[in-house]
Amino acid sequence: MSTVTLENKTILVTTAAGFIGSNLVKRICQEAPSATVIGIDNMNAYYDVALKEFRLKELVQYPTFTFIKGNIADKELITELFEKYKSSVVVNLAAQAGVQFHHQPGCLCGIKLGRLL
C-alpha cells in the first residue's frame, strides 16, 4: 500500500471543532507541519458549543491552521473556500447527529460539500 504525504498540501477538514475533526487537525499540524489546514464547522448546539470552542482554542496555536465558521451546505461559501485556499485534500467528517433531525422538514439528510460532490 502506498503512503499519502500531506506535506505542502492544503487540507480542508469539516467539523474541525468536533472530537474527531479537532484531533485530526491537531495530528496533521503536528506530523505534517508544512501542510495548511482549513477547518470548517457550523458550531451548532447539538453538542456543547463551549467544548467546541475549547478545542478550537487548542488548534489556533498552530500557525498553519485557519478556522472558518460556516455550513458545508452553503455552496457559495464552499466555492469561495476552494477558490481562496485551493485545497488538494478534503476530509469530510460532517454528519447530522441525532436521528430526530432526519425526519424534520428542511433537513439535509444527505450532507454534501456545497452540494458540489
Secondary structure, DSSP 4 states (H G I P E B T S, - for coil): -PPPP-TT-EEEEETTTSHHHHHHHHHHHHH-TT-EEEEEE---TTS-HHHHHHHHHHHTTSTTEEEEE--TT-HHHHHHHHHHH--SEEE------SGGGGGSTT--SS--GGGT-
